[in-house]
């Protein structure tokens, strides 16, 4: 099973991007689907999580700007990012845990916020 992210790129401050993550291969339903990010020289940090039931949580720095959503039938998760700031620049990773407690990481997608 692989998680494949897409949607990263270069955007100006104040702009928007939508990241997507899809599972390839047979997989049990994902209990937890999350996004993490890692900026240059910094540790990877958790950004947002959505449970199978639709409950969401966000790191304080993105609340009100980012929205995480998922499609349970397709085992996909998306991250809508609005009002982007230069400090949002990072490699964004999809992370999921299936109902058998197996964890999966995507390969990452670069998001650069710069004028």
N, C-alpha and C positions, 0 to 999 in steps of 0.2 A: 504494500500500500504506500502510495506517495501522495503528499499534499503539494499541489501546484498553485502558486500565487501568480497573479497578474494584476496589471493596472497601475503599477508604479510609474514614476517619471519626474520630469522637471515642471515645477509650477511656481508662479509668482506669489509672493505673500498676499494673503487674502483670498487666494484661489481655492479650488476644490479638486479632489481626486477620489476615485472609488476603487478600492482594492477588492479583489475576489480571490477565493481559495476553494479549490475543488479537489476531491479525493479521487485518485485513479486506482483501480483495482477493487477487489471485493473487500468490503469493510463492514464491521458491525456498526450499528448506529452510534453516532458520537454523542456522549453524554455532555461533554464540555467542548466548546469551540472558542478559541481565543486568538487575539493578536498581541504580539510582543514587538518591540523595536529595539534596535541597537545603534546608537550614534557613534561616530568615530571617537575612539579613546574612552568610551563609557561602557558600563555593563549593560547587558540586555535587560530591558524593563518591560513589565506587563503593561498593556494598554487597555484592553477591554476583553470581557468574557460574556458569552451568551450561553445559557443552559438549554437543554433540550426543551424545557418548558417555556422558554422565552424570557427568562429573567436575565437582566443585563447589569453589568457593573463596569465602571470606567475609572481609570486613574484620574485624579483631580485635574491634572493639567489639560485634559482633553474634554472634560465634561461640558456639554452644551455645544461642542463643535463637532465631535465624532459620533457616529451612530453605527452600532454593530447589529447585524441581522443574519438570519440563517434560514436555509431551506432544508428541513429535516428529510424530506423525501429524496433530495439530491445530495445530501451531505455536503453542502456548500455553506460558506460563510463569507460575508462581505463587510467591508468597513468603509462607510461614507465619511470622508474627511472634508470639513468645510472650514473656512476662515483659517487657512493654514498659515503657520508662522515659521520663520527660519529655524527655530528650535525643534520643530517637528521633523527636520531632516534626519533620516536614519534608514537603515535597512529594516523593513517590516517583515515579520515572520508569522505565519499561521501555525497554530498549535492546537492539537485536538487530543482528547482522551475518549476512547470508545467505551462501550458498556462492559467490556471485559478488562477495563483499566489499563489498556495498552495506550501508550502515548506516541504521538507522531508530530514531527516538525516539517515545515516546508523549507524550501531552499532560500527563501527570502526575496524581496523585491525592493529596489532602491526608490526612495522618495526624497527628492531634493526640492527644498523651498528656497528660492533665491530670485532676486531681481536682476 
